């Protein structure tokens, strides 16, 4: 029986390995972390609506029902695409693994576009560790605003980027700051400023969604600035492209992503966005038996242009790559990837979301869009967890409950509570 190595334990890699295991193919999943993460909910970790442990799950637990999947927690040092060999290291020990097929699903990283000081001083939001680091920083800053013995100064969080990550984070933080102010827990104002060099929020959406997102954030006190970019990030201020400065030590970077640095280890020339260009069947041209899926790949859509980096694209491309490998094992032809477009959506604030459903982008907003957002996330999460009933209970509480999370108490956040089993707790 053929063997497969999957490099990366994100949504794409997990979907691929699970599909292979369902058809009795041995798969090895290699990742530097022992867990897989649900990236669409990172902003809720940042704003203390969820603990980090609730959007991450150990890979060993994820594949508990798939004995044909082996998980390896190690750093990838080298990838030989010709022999499908991956060299890893762990605890100063080196190990090589080879297989008949190689799937690269290494995900993405923040793209700072060469902005001075951004890598050193900004807070990206593309991993559980990113979200937890930012949450702790916010907690410390808000504690300082509460301490009656200190000198309280106005506090501004600057968010770079008006895409879904930036908008969702801005809305969640604005709600948090507003609730803390109403409860009398802040001695100085805490505000959010979102900066985007374009002309609208949620650029891939339609004008109705642009207007709704701007109106909703503005109503919640977010100051939105268009037409300028962040040109430099310092330890206590940012400089904008128009020459103005903003005093802040908290810059959330949601300005874009690029392929993971692991791409350089493959020897494959990087395409647009530092990602790997793939053929319609998700194989890497010139590298037989090698596939690239999810955020690390420029996955072609029906018009030939790369599809956006979405969770649904990651999961579907992962399963499709697995099915193509299974077809080749059976002596059949692989097929071009066909993406089932369920639409795009964003949670802007509590009870306020936008959704554009299906290929024709039917517009929804408000509570109805939230229900749609919830439905899609249940489907996506079911690829990581089987206990979606717990997620539904949490979501119902989120939808109706008006008490804001309190960053000053570690145990004040909401919980999905997937399991009380110690094996279900990732090592973060």
C-alpha positions in Angstrom: 0.0 0.0 0.0 1.2 3.5 -0.8 2.4 5.9 1.8 2.0 9.7 2.2 3.8 12.4 4.1 1.8 15.5 5.0 3.9 18.4 6.1 1.7 20.7 8.2 -1.1 19.9 10.6 -3.5 22.8 9.8 -6.9 22.5 8.3 -5.7 21.5 4.9 -3.2 18.9 6.2 -5.7 17.4 8.7 -8.4 17.1 6.0 -6.0 15.4 3.6 -4.7 12.9 6.1 -8.2 12.0 7.4 -9.4 11.4 3.9 -6.5 9.1 3.2 -6.9 7.2 6.4 -10.6 6.6 5.6 -9.4 4.7 2.6 -6.7 2.6 4.4 -3.7 4.6 3.2 -0.9 5.2 5.7 -0.2 8.9 6.3 2.4 10.7 8.4 1.5 14.2 9.5 4.6 16.3 10.5 4.2 19.6 12.3 6.4 21.7 14.7 3.4 21.9 17.1 1.5 19.0 18.5 -1.9 20.6 17.8 -4.1 21.8 15.0 -5.7 25.2 15.2 -9.0 26.8 14.1 -7.8 30.0 12.7 -11.1 31.8 12.1 -11.6 32.1 15.9 -8.2 33.6 16.8 -9.7 37.0 17.3 -12.0 35.6 20.0 -8.9 34.4 21.9 -7.4 37.9 21.6 -10.6 39.6 23.0 -10.9 37.0 25.7 -14.1 35.4 24.4 -12.4 32.0 24.3 -9.2 30.6 25.8 -6.5 29.5 23.4 -7.0 25.8 24.3 -10.5 25.8 22.9 -9.5 26.5 19.3 -6.6 24.1 19.3 -6.6 20.3 19.5 -3.8 17.8 19.8 -3.1 16.1 16.5 -3.0 12.8 18.2 -6.5 13.3 19.5 -7.7 14.6 16.2 -6.6 11.3 14.6 -7.6 9.1 17.5 -10.0 7.2 15.3 -7.5 6.9 12.4 -4.9 4.4 13.4 -3.3 4.7 9.9 -2.3 8.3 10.6 1.0 8.8 12.5 1.7 12.3 13.9 5.3 13.6 14.4 6.0 16.8 16.4 9.3 18.1 15.1 11.0 20.9 13.2 11.4 20.3 9.5 15.0 21.0 8.4 14.9 19.8 4.8 12.5 18.6 2.1 13.7 16.6 -0.9 10.9 16.8 -3.4 12.6 14.3 -5.7 12.7 11.5 -3.2 9.7 12.7 -1.1 12.0 12.7 1.9 11.5 15.0 4.9 14.3 15.5 7.4 13.2 16.6 10.8 14.9 17.3 14.2 13.6 17.0 17.7 15.6 17.1 21.0 18.8 17.4 19.0 18.0 14.2 17.1 17.7 14.1 13.3 15.2 11.8 11.5 14.3 11.1 7.9 10.9 10.0 6.6 10.2 9.1 3.0 6.9 8.2 1.2 5.4 7.5 -2.2 3.6 10.9 -2.1 4.4 14.2 -0.5 1.8 16.8 0.5 3.0 20.3 1.5 0.4 21.9 3.8 2.6 24.3 5.8 0.1 27.2 6.1 1.0 30.9 6.1 2.8 33.6 8.0 2.3 37.4 8.4 3.4 39.5 5.4 4.8 42.8 6.7 5.6 44.0 3.2 8.9 45.3 4.4 7.4 47.8 6.8 10.0 49.2 9.1 9.8 47.8 12.6 6.6 45.8 12.0 8.2 42.4 12.5 9.8 43.6 15.8 6.9 45.6 17.3 3.6 44.6 15.7 1.3 41.7 16.8 0.4 39.4 14.0 -2.7 37.3 14.4 -2.2 34.1 12.4 -1.6 31.5 15.1 -2.8 30.4 18.6 0.5 31.6 20.0 0.0 35.0 18.3 -3.4 35.3 19.8 -2.3 34.3 23.3 0.6 36.7 23.2 -1.6 39.6 22.2 -4.2 38.7 24.7 -1.7 38.8 27.5 -0.4 42.2 26.3 -3.9 43.6 26.2 -4.6 42.2 29.7 -1.6 44.0 31.1 -2.4 47.3 29.4 -6.0 47.2 30.7 -4.9 46.3 34.2 -2.7 49.5 34.1 -5.8 51.5 33.1 -7.6 50.1 36.1 -4.9 50.6 38.7 -5.8 53.7 40.8 -2.2 54.1 42.0 -0.8 54.8 38.5 -1.0 57.6 35.9 -3.7 56.6 33.4 -3.2 57.8 29.9 -5.6 57.2 26.9 -4.9 53.9 25.2 -5.3 53.2 21.5 -5.0 49.9 19.7 -4.1 50.4 16.0 -5.2 47.6 13.6 -3.5 47.4 10.2 -5.8 46.0 7.6 -9.5 46.1 6.9 -10.0 42.5 5.8 -11.9 40.0 7.8 -9.2 39.5 10.5 -8.8 43.3 11.0 -12.6 44.0 11.1 -13.4 41.1 13.4 -10.6 42.0 15.8 -11.6 45.7 15.8 -15.2 44.9 16.5 -14.4 42.5 19.3 -12.0 44.8 21.0 -14.3 47.8 20.7 -17.0 45.9 22.4 -14.7 44.8 25.1 -13.4 48.3 25.8 -16.9 49.7 25.7 -18.2 47.1 28.2 -15.2 47.7 30.6 -15.8 51.4 30.4 -19.5 51.0 31.2 -18.6 48.9 34.2 -16.3 51.7 35.4 -13.2 49.5 35.1 -11.2 52.0 33.0 -9.8 55.3 34.4 -8.9 56.5 30.9 -10.4 55.9 27.4 -9.4 52.7 25.5 -10.1 53.0 21.8 -9.6 51.2 18.5 -8.3 52.7 15.3 -8.3 50.7 12.1 -6.1 51.8 9.2 -6.4 50.5 5.6 -4.7 51.9 2.5 -7.8 51.0 0.4 -11.2 52.6 0.2 -13.4 50.1 1.9 -13.6 47.5 4.6 -13.9 43.8 3.6 -12.7 44.5 0.1 -13.7 41.1 -1.5 -17.3 41.7 -0.4 -19.9 43.8 -2.1 -20.7 47.5 -1.4 -23.6 46.6 0.9 -21.2 44.7 3.1 -18.6 47.5 2.9 -21.2 50.0 4.2 -22.6 47.7 6.9 -19.1 46.9 8.3 -18.1 50.6 8.4 -21.4 51.6 10.0 -21.2 48.9 12.6 -17.6 49.6 13.6 -18.2 53.3 13.7 -21.2 52.9 15.9 -19.1 51.0 18.3 -16.5 53.7 18.5 -13.9 52.4 16.1 -12.1 55.1 14.1 -11.6 53.9 10.6 -9.0 55.6 8.3 -8.8 54.9 4.6 -6.2 55.8 2.0 -3.1 55.7 4.2 -0.7 52.9 5.1 1.5 52.2 8.1 5.0 53.0 7.0 6.8 52.3 10.3 6.1 50.7 13.6 8.0 51.7 16.7 7.9 50.5 20.3 5.5 53.3 21.3 4.1 54.8 18.1 3.3 54.2 14.4 4.1 56.4 11.5 1.6 56.6 8.6 2.3 57.2 5.0 0.9 60.7 5.2 3.6 61.6 7.7 1.3 61.6 10.8 2.0 59.5 13.9 -0.2 57.7 16.4 1.0 57.0 19.9 0.5 53.3 20.7 2.4 50.3 21.8 -0.2 47.9 20.4 -0.3 47.4 16.7 -2.3 44.4 15.5 -1.0 43.3 12.1 -3.8 42.0 9.8 -2.3 43.4 6.6 -1.9 40.2 4.7 -0.2 36.8 4.7 2.4 35.0 2.6 3.4 31.3 2.3 5.1 29.7 5.3 9.0 30.0 5.5 9.1 26.2 4.9 8.6 26.9 1.2 12.2 27.9 1.0 13.2 24.4 2.2 11.5 22.7 -0.7 13.6 24.3 -3.4 10.4 25.1 -5.3 10.4 28.7 -6.7 7.8 30.7 -4.8 5.0 32.3 -6.7 2.7 35.2 -5.8 2.6 35.9 -2.1 5.5 33.6 -1.4 3.2 30.6 -2.0 3.7 27.5 -4.2 2.0 27.6 -7.6 0.2 24.4 -8.3 -1.5 22.8 -11.3 -5.3 22.4 -11.4 -5.0 19.0 -9.8 -3.0 20.5 -6.9 0.3 18.9 -8.0 3.5 21.0 -8.1 4.6 21.2 -11.8 8.0 19.5 -12.3 7.8 17.6 -9.1 6.0 14.3 -9.6 4.0 13.0 -6.6 4.2 16.3 -4.8 1.1 18.3 -3.8 0.7 21.7 -2.2 -2.6 22.7 -0.5 -4.2 25.3 1.7 -2.6 28.7 2.5 0.8 27.6 1.3 -0.4 27.2 -2.2 -1.8 29.4 -5.0 -4.8 27.1 -5.6 -6.3 28.0 -9.0 -10.0 28.9 -9.2 -12.3 28.4 -12.1 -11.0 31.6 -13.8 -7.4 30.5 -13.3 -6.7 33.1 -10.6 -5.7 31.9 -7.1 -8.5 31.3 -4.6 -8.5 33.3 -1.4 -6.9 31.9 1.8 -10.0 30.6 3.4 -10.7 27.7 5.8 -13.1 26.2 3.3 -10.5 26.4 0.5 -8.0 24.7 2.8 -10.3 21.9 3.8 -11.6 21.2 0.4 -8.2 21.3 -1.3 -6.9 18.9 1.4 -9.6 16.4 0.7 -9.3 16.8 -3.1 -5.5 16.2 -3.0 -6.2 13.0 -1.0 -8.8 11.8 -3.5 -6.4 12.5 -6.4 -3.7 10.4 -4.6 -6.2 7.6 -4.1 -7.1 7.8 -7.8 -3.5 7.4 -8.8 -3.0 4.5 -6.4 -5.9 2.8 -8.1 -4.4 3.5 -11.5 -6.9 6.2 -12.4 -6.5 9.8 -13.5 -6.4 12.7 -11.1 -9.0 15.5 -11.5 -8.8 19.3 -11.5 -9.8 20.8 -8.2 -13.3 22.1 -8.1 -14.0 24.5 -5.3 -17.6 24.5 -3.9 -18.0 28.2 -3.1 -20.2 28.5 0.0 -19.6 32.3 0.1 -17.7 34.6 2.4 -18.6 36.1 5.7 -17.3 38.1 8.6 -18.3 38.6 12.3 -18.1 42.3 12.9 -19.5 42.4 16.5 -21.9 40.7 18.7 -25.2 40.1 16.8 -23.6 41.9 13.8 -22.2 40.0 10.9 -22.2 40.0 7.1 -22.4 37.0 4.8 -22.5 36.7 1.1 -23.8 33.2 0.4 -23.1 31.0 -2.6 -21.4 31.8 -5.9 -24.0 34.6 -6.6 -23.1 36.3 -3.3 -26.6 36.6 -1.8 -26.2 39.4 0.8 -27.1 38.9 4.5 -26.4 41.1 7.5 -27.1 41.3 11.2 -28.5 38.4 13.3 -29.4 36.4 10.2 -25.8 36.6 8.9 -24.6 35.5 12.4 -26.6 32.3 12.1 -25.1 31.7 8.7 -21.6 32.4 10.1 -22.4 29.9 12.9 -23.5 27.2 10.5 -20.4 27.4 8.4 -18.1 27.4 11.5 -19.8 24.3 12.8 -19.1 22.6 9.5 -15.5 23.7 9.5 -14.9 22.8 13.1 -16.4 19.3 12.6 -13.2 18.6 10.7 -11.3 19.1 13.9 -13.8 18.1 16.6 -16.7 15.7 16.8 -18.4 17.4 19.8 -20.0 20.2 17.9 -22.9 20.3 20.4 -20.5 22.1 22.8 -19.7 24.7 20.2 -23.4 25.2 19.6 -24.0 25.8 23.3 -21.1 28.3 23.4 -22.4 30.1 20.3 -25.9 30.4 21.8 -24.4 32.0 24.8 -22.3 34.4 22.6 -25.4 35.4 20.6 -27.6 36.2 23.6 -25.3 36.9 26.5 -24.5 40.6 26.9 -21.7 40.4 29.6 -18.3 41.2 28.1 -15.3 39.1 28.8 -12.9 40.5 31.4 -9.2 40.3 30.4 -8.1 40.9 34.0 -9.2 37.4 35.0 -7.7 34.4 33.2 -10.8 32.3 33.9 -13.4 34.8 32.9 -13.5 33.8 29.3 -16.2 31.7 27.7 -15.4 28.0 26.9 -16.4 25.6 24.3 -15.2 22.8 26.6 -14.7 20.1 24.1 -13.6 17.5 26.6 -12.4 17.0 30.1 -9.9 14.5 28.9 -6.3 15.6 29.5 -5.4 14.2 26.1 -7.6 16.9 24.6 -5.4 19.7 25.9 -2.7 21.0 23.5 0.8 21.9 24.6 0.8 25.7 23.8 
